[in-house]
Amino acid sequence: MRKIWFPLLSSVATMALFYGIGNIFDLSLFRFSLVLNEPLENGLIFDANIALLPFAIGLIVGFVVERIVKLRSV
């Protein structure tokens, strides 16, 4: 059970940490923001600016932690 949850939780925690840092320090590379707008004639209700770098770093951390867990369980 640890083989699945530990990499998943470390990946999600890393993503949340980087998105949090991006929002606190206003860094566009690590920023996650949703801006609600008035409904316009083209139907745009909200604008989403989501950086992909924290997502990629979180996936890499998850894969590394998975490898470490597999090596230690053998």
N, C-alpha and C positions, 0 to 999 in steps of 0.2 A: 504494500500500500504506500510505503514511503517513496517508492520509485516513481510514483505518479504525482503525488501531492507536493513534494518538496520542490521539484523543478518548476511546477506550475505556479506555486505561491511565490517563489523567488522571482520568476519572470513578471508576474503581475505587480509585485512590490517594487521592482526596479522601474517598471513603466510609471507607476504612480509617483515614485520619488522624482523621476525626471520631469514628468508633467507638473508636479508641484513646484519644483525649482523653477521651471519655465514661467509659471504663472506668478510666483512670488517676485522674481527678479526681472520679469517682462522680457524674457529671451525668446525670440521668435523661433529658434531651432527646437525648443522644448515646450512650446506653448500649445495649450488646448483651450479654445474659447468658442463659445456659442453666443451670438448676438441676436437678440430678438428684434425684429423690425416690424413696422406697420405693414399690413398687407398691401402690396403694390399691385399695379395693373398686370404685371407679369407673374404674379402669384408667389413672389419671394417672401417667405415668412421669417426665416432666420438665416443667418450667415454663419457657417462653421469654418473655423481655421484650426486644423488639426495637424500638428507636426508628426511626421513618420519616424523621425530619428529615435525618440524614446521607445517606440514600438519595436524597431529593429534592434536596439540595444537590449531590450527586454527579452526578445527571442534568442539572441546570442547568449545572454546570461542563463536562460532556461536550458539551452543545449549544453552549455558547459557544466552546469550543475547536474544535469542528467548523466553526463559522462562520469563525473566524479562519484555520484551515487552508485553507478554501475560498477566502477572500478573498486570501490570500497566494499561492495556487497559480495564480491567474488572471493 
